[in-house]
Amino acid sequence: PYLPSIFEFGLAAKSSELFIVSGYADGPKWSEVKSGEQNLPLVEKLIHAVEHLHTLHIAHGDLHPDNVIVDIENQTVSLIDIPDFSLDGQDVKNHTYSPDNIDGCTAYERDNFAVMRMSSELLGLVWAESSSVMSEISDVIQVELNDAEYGFKSLERFKDVLDDNDSDIEFIDVHIAEGISGHFDNLEIFPE
């Protein structure tokens, strides 16, 4: 699990303030992990955690290196400070790990931006700069940064460059000859 267990939550009796009691996530913060290509499994775990949250229609909204705890031995991540309460009821935002248009983007877009920035830093890349090492990653970050309409809407382009393309799926071309007419029964193809 990428979220600490929540044991109790509610309103405090005396102060009438919100509270949450959760499990303790032990380990170094994302920012304390030595950078390098060996961290690709941690990057993938972060992507999976954030994408799973998003499929549940939950955004962290304030994702940054101090809100991610890492278990180096098991290669897992834990997201902390979720939910993140604020006294004024406004979203908690982090300007370093959010797009420039922080007030014009969604919490999901802020999460996606943070995932890409944190991942590039953990891999030893300088944010928003071209790199000859892991150039595909730095290139796709440039695409996201320069795509005013669709940048940071999803993690798909980022995930695509992380995949090593060693897929077990074999693609075949199917061509239907011209001039064939008539009625054809529906055909269902099932995987083996």
N, C-alpha and C positions, 0 to 999 in steps of 0.2 A: 504494500500500500504506500502511496506517495503522500498521504495526508496523515498526520497524527490522529489517533482516535479521540473523539470528543466524548467525554464522560458526563458532562453536565453543562447546562447553559440556562440563562434566564436573566431576571432582574434582581439585583442585590436588595435585600430587605431594607437596610438602613439608608443607602444612598440612592436607591432606585436607578442605578446604572446597570447597563448591560454587562454580563460577564460570560466567560466561556472557560471551561476546564478541559484541557486536552492533554494527551500524552506528551512526553518530552522526546524530542528528536535529538539524538546524540550524534555528534560528529562535527567535522569542520564545515564551515560555511563554504559556499561555492567559490567565494573570493579567496579562500585560503588554500585552495587546491593548486598544486604546481601545474602550470599550463603546458600543453603539448598535445600532439596527435593521439597519444595513448588515452585521452579523455573522450574519444568518440563514443564509447558505450554510455558514458554519463550524459553526453549531449542527446543521444537517442532516448534515454530514459526521461530526460526533461521534456523533450518533444512529446513523448507518449503521455506523460502526466498532464501536461497543459492541454493537449488535444482531447484527452478523456474528460477533463473538467469542462471544456467547451462543448463537448457532445451532451453533457448534462445541463447545458445552458447556465454554467457557472463560470465567471471570469475571476481571476485573482485580482487583476487591476493594478496591483502595486508590486509586481514581480521585479526583484533585483537580487544581486548576489548574496545579500544578507538574509534574504527570505527563502533560501534554498540550503538545506543541510544535506551533506553528502556522506554516504557510507562507502568508503573507498574499497574495502574488502569485498563487499557484496555488489558493488557497482550499482547502487540505488540512490535515489534522491527523495527528499521529503520537502514538501512545500509548507512553509509556516506562515503565520500571520494571515490566515484565511479562515473565517472572515476577518476583515480588518475594520474595526469600528472607528468612526470619527465622531467627535462630539457635536459637530455641526451638521452631520448627516450627509456631507459631501463625500464623493469618491476620494480616497487617498491616492495621490498621484506622485510619481517619481519622474523628474524631468530628465535625468540622465538615461534612464531605461524606457523612455517613451519617445514616440515620433515628435518631430518639431511642432506639428499641429496638435499638441496634446489635448487641447480643449475641443478640437473638432473630430476626434477619433473615439472609437468605442473602447471599453475596457478590454475587449477581445483583441483589438488591434494593438493596444499597449502591451498585452501579454505576448503577442507574436513578435513584436519589436524586441521586447526584453529577451525572449528566448534566443533570437538571432544574435543580438548583441552579446549576451552572456556566453553563448556558445562560441562565438568568434574569439572572445577574450580567453576562454578556457582552452581553446585550441592554439593560442599563441598568436592570433592575428590582431592587427591594429584595426579598430573599428573604422569602417567607411573608407579604407585605403586598399588599393590594389596590392596583391601579393603574388609572388611567384610560387610560394609554398601554398598548397591548397587553393590554387587560383580559382577553381570552380566555385568554392564557397565565397571568396571575396567578390567574384563576379556577380553571383546571384544576390548578394547583399546590395551591390550597386544597383541592380535591377529593381529591387524592392524600394530602395531609397529614392530612385528617380521615377517610379511609377505612381504618379499623383492620384490615379483613379483606383488602382487595385493593390498598391503596395501595403503589405502587412495585413491584408484581409484574411490570409491563411498561411499555413506553414508548408504548403505543397511544393512550391518551387525550392524551398530550402531543403526539404526532405529528399527531393529528387536528386540533388547533387550529393547528398550524403550516402544515398544508396550506391552500392558497389556494382550494380547491374548484373550480378550473378544470379539472375532469376532462373527458376526451374520451369518457367512457362515458355513453351515454344509457340511462336506465332507462325501461322501459315496464311498464304494468300489464297483467297477464293475468288474465282472469276466465273461469272455467269455469261455463257455465250449468247451473242445477239441472235435474235430470230427465233428463240425457243418460246413457244406459247403453250397455253393449256392450263389445266388446273393441277395444282400441286397440293398434296397433303401437308399439314403443318408437321414440322420435324423438330423434335426436342433432342438436344445433345446434352448428355450428363457427363460430368467428370468421372474419371475412373475411380 
